Amino acid sequence: MNEFTLGIEEEYMVVDPVTRELTSHDQKIVEAAQKIHKDQVKAEMHQAVVEVGTGICRTTEEARKEISQLRYTVSQLAGEQGLRIGAAGTHPFSHWEKQLITEHPRYNEIVNELQEAARSNLIFGLHIHVGFQSRELAIHIANQVRYFLPHVFALSTNSPFWEARNTGYKSFRTKIFDKFPRTGIPDIFNSIEDYDNYVKLLIKTNCMDNAKKIWWDIRVHPFFDTVEFRICDCPMLIDETMAFTALFQALCAKLYKLRLQNMEFISYSRALINENKWRAARYGIDGNLIDFGKEMEVNCRNLVLELLDFVDDVVDDLGCRNDLNYVHKILEHGTGADRQLAVYEQTGNFEAVVDYITTQTLIGAK
């Protein structure tokens, strides 16, 4: 049986507790955290961002321990600097123009090439890696699992505000990131050679210098034998992060199981899946997605329940049922975006939304 090992990366905002604005931490949080967690805590392009990553975990339970610890450490060290951390796809009101870029050759190069698109890319995502025996198998599963990306993305929506405006989207983060090249849902690749030839052509023609500049919503990782899911907003709650990790792990295991039985899920075109991605960004779990098999609109919540049924027979072998069950709570209490909007409706105050985010971020962190 394939291992389906896991790795989780989260990007946090660094917030001034008085103004609630995003603020630079001069890499002090990262430097202090690296003494404890080594390279599991990193700087990002904007100085108001801290990125954390787990090691390779065998189960969601193991991954939960690591991500809880990382959130706790980063929060404690931020506190020592008089700062807070928060987990959401965008900051509710800070303006990107005021934020400093981290001094690093790679970031300087990206800003130099992408200009305003890079400087304004002040967003916070969740990346989930699922390990495979080979890159050949990884590309096969990646082709099929693309169909389900909007369903999980809808559950993860956590960025309704941008620069003190209610954008009308449940995830505006993806709209901001769309300005980058090589983003969104990828095409189907017939084989790993097909994908590698695409990468080689782009490097040869100076479109990019390495495959890490492919920023799709899902990619076969350039250096590891993993499929990397990159579509989700950074979730407010550890429980949410773990629910999405469990769901992606279960989807990979289920599609692999079908392959062993000489069956496979239909690989739909990028153009069709994009319709569902747009709906998920706009409405979260409150809209309809398209069931392309039936060629009709279906309530998103119903499709999520169908998805849980689809993976149910692999969940206990993976040991991720507890984490996966939290999806029902999201359907009940709303996504991060729904909860942010509710706080804003009650208070009319963006600072209160920031306080809500920073408080929720630490639930279960230890």
N, C-alpha and C positions, 0 to 999 in steps of 0.2 A: 504493500500500500504506500502511496506517496506520502511524504511527511507533512506537507502543507505547513511548514514552519512560518512564523510570523515576525514581522518587525513593524513598529509604529513610529512615525515622526509627527510631531505637532509643533505648530508655530504660535507663540503667545505674544500678546501685546504688552508692552511695558507702560504703565500708567502712573501719572502723578496723582497721589491720593487727594491732594487739595483741589487742583483745577480739573482733575479727571481727564486731562489731555494726554495723548501719547507723548512720551518723552524719551530722549536718548539716555542710555545708561552707561555710555562710554565703555562698553564691553566689560564693565566691572562685574556684572552678574555672571557673564560667561566665564571670565577668568577665575572667579571664585568657585563656580560650579565645576569647572574642569579639574580642579584639585580633588573633587569628590568623585565625579562621574567621568573623568577623562574626556574623550572626544564625543561623549553622548550629548553634550550641550555645545551648541555652536552659535556663532553670530550669523545674522542674515544681512541682506542688502541694505535694509533700512535699520538705523540704530535703535529704533523703538521695538525691534522684534528679537525674540530669543527662540531658537529652534532646539527641540530635544528629540532624541531618538533612542528607542530601546535597543538592546542587543537582539540576537536571534532567539526567539522564544518558541517553545514546542507547543504551547497551549495558550488559549486566551487568558487562562488563570495566571499563568506566568507573566504574560504581557501586561495584565492589569496591575500586578505588583510593581513592575518596573515603571509604568507610566504614572502610577500614583506617587511613587517615590520621586520621580523626576519633577512632577508638578509641585510636590511639597518642597523639595530642595530649592528649586528656582524661586518659589514664592518666599521662602525664608530668607534667601540671599537678597532678593529684591527688597524685602522688608528692612534688612540691615542697611540698605542704601536709601531708605525712606520712600520706597516705591512699591507698586503692586503689580501683579500680573493678571491678565484676563484672557479668556479663550472665546473668541468669536471670529467670524469671517472677515468683518470690517469693524473699525472703531466707529461708534455712532456719530461723532461730530468733528474729530480732529481733521485738519486739512493737510494733505500730503506735502504741499509746498513748504511747510515749516519744518518738515522732518529731514534729519541729516542722513546722508548715505555713509555706510561703513567704508572706511578706507581699505581697499583690498584690490589687487590687480584684476581679479575676475569680475568684481562688481563694477569697477571703473570701465572695464571693457564692455560690459552689458549696457551700462548707462550711455556710454559713448556711441554704441551701435543703435540702441533702441530709443534713446533720447526721452522725450516726455512719457512715452509708454512705460518705460522702466521707472522713471522717477515717481510716477503716479500710481505705481503698482503696490500700494500699501495695503496688502491683504494677507490673510492668515488661513493656511490650509491644513488638512490632515492627509498624510500619505500612509497607506497601508501596503506592506509587502507580504506576498504569499509565496513561499518557496516551492520550487519544482525540481524534479530529478534532472531535467535538461531544458535548454532554451527551445528545443524543437517542440517539446510538449507545452512549454509556456506560451508560445505564439499561437498554438492551436486553441488553447483554453482562452487566451486573451481575445481572439476573434469572436468567440461565442458569448463570452461574458459581457461584451460591450453592450448587448441589448439591455442588460439589467442595471447598467450604471445610473440611468435617470431615476429608477425606483429607489435606490439607496441614497442618491443625491437629494431627492425630495425629503427624505427623513432627516438629512443632515443640514438642511437650510438654516443658516444662522447669521445672515448679514442683510437685514432689511433696511439699514440706515447707511447713508454716505454723506459726509460733510454736513451734518445737521439737517438732512432731509429724509423723509420717508420716501424711499425710491419706488414703492409699489411692488417691488420684487421681494420674494422671500430669501433669495440669494443674489445680492448685487455683486458679490465678490467675483462670480464667474463672468459677469459683464465687463468688469474692469480688466480681468485677465485676458479676455478675448482680444485685447489690443496687441498682445504678443503674437509673434509668428509661431507656427507649429503648436497650436493649442487645440483644445476641444476633443471631440470624439475622433479617433484615428480611422483610417480605412482598414479594410481586411488585407492581411498579408498571407499569401498562399503557403509560405514556408519561412523558416528562420533565415534562409539564404536570401529570399526576396526582401526581407526586412533589412538584413545586413548590407545588401546591395544599395538599398535606398539610403542608408546612413553613409556608406562610402561615397556615393554620388554627391550628397550634400557637403561632405567634407572636401571632396576633390574640387568642387565648384565654389568653395569659400562661402557657402551659406552658413556654415557653423564649423567650429574647430573640433567639437566632440559631441557624442550622442547625448550628453547630459543637457544639451540645448534643445532637446525634444521635450516639450512641456505638455504633452497630451494628457487627457483625463485618465488614460491607462497606457502603460508602456511595459514592454519587456525591458527590464533594467539593463543598462549598457554593461555593467560589470558583475552583477550578481545573477544567479539563476532564479530570479523572482519575477512575478507579475506585480507591478506597482500601481495601485489604485490611487489616483490623485484628484478625483472629482469633488470630494467632500469639503465643505466648510469646516474649519476647526470647531469641534463641538464644545459647548459650554461644560458639559458634565462628563466625567470619566465614564460613567455608565453608558453614555451615548457613544463615545469613542469605542468602547468594548463591544457594543451591539453591532456597530458597522464592521468592526474587525471580524467578529463571529460570522456575520452575514457574508462577507467577501470570502472568508475561509471556506464556509459551507458551500458557497456557489462553485468555487474551484473544485472542491472535493466531489460535488454532485456531477459536474460536467466531466470530470475525470472518470467517475464511475460509469457514466453513460458511454464514454469512449471505450472502456473495457468491454462493454456489451455491444460494441459496434454500432452505437447510436450516437447521434449528436444533435445539439440544439441548432436551430436555423441561425446562420450568421446574416443579420440584416445590414443593409447599407448605412453608411454614415449619414446620408441625407434623411433617412427615416428616423434613426435614433436621435438625431439632432432635434426633431420635432418634439420628442418627449423630454429632451434635456431643457429645451426652452420652457416648456410647460412647468417642469419641476422647479426651475429657477424663479418663475413668475408666481406660481401658486403654492409651492411646497406640497404638502399632503392634502391640501384642500381642493385641488383641481382634479381634472380627468387626465389620464394618460391614454395613449392609443395602444390597444392590443393588436399588433400587426398580424397575428395569426387569425384573429376573428375579424380584422379590419373594422374595428369599432372603438369608440371611446369607452373607457371604463374608469370608474371612480378609483383614484390613486390608492386609497386605503384598502379597497378590495384587492387591487393588484398586489399590494404588499403582503396581504394575508395569503394570497395564492402563492407568492414567492416563498413564504415561510413553509407552506405545504410542500412545495417543490423540493426544498432542501431537507425536509424533515428526516428522511431515512439515513442521512450521513451525520447528523448533528451529534448523536450520542457517541459514535465512534471518535469524533473529534473532541468530545468533552466540552463543547461550548454552549450547551443548552441554556444554562443560567444567564450567560451574557446575551444570548440571542433573544431570550424572553423579554428583555427590556424594550424591544421594538414595540411590544403591546403598550407599554407605558408611554412611549412617544406618540403613538396613535391616540392615546387617551389625553395626555397633558399638552400635546402640541410640540412642535419642533422648537429649537432655540429661537428661531425668528418669531414664531407665534408668541413665545413667552416674552421676548424683548418688546414686541409690539404692545402686548397687554400692559407691561410696566409703563410704557410711554403713554398709553391711553389713560391709565389711572393717574399719572403724575404730570403729564405734559412737560416732562423734564428729562433731557438727555443725560444729565449727570446721574439721575436715579437709575437710568438704564445701565450706565457704566458700573455703578455700585452693585447692581444686580448681577452683572456678568462676573465681576471680580469675586463676589461671594460664592456664586455657583461653581466657579472654576476650582475652588478648593474643597468642594464636598467630596469626601472619600480620599483626599490626598493625604498620604502619610509616609 
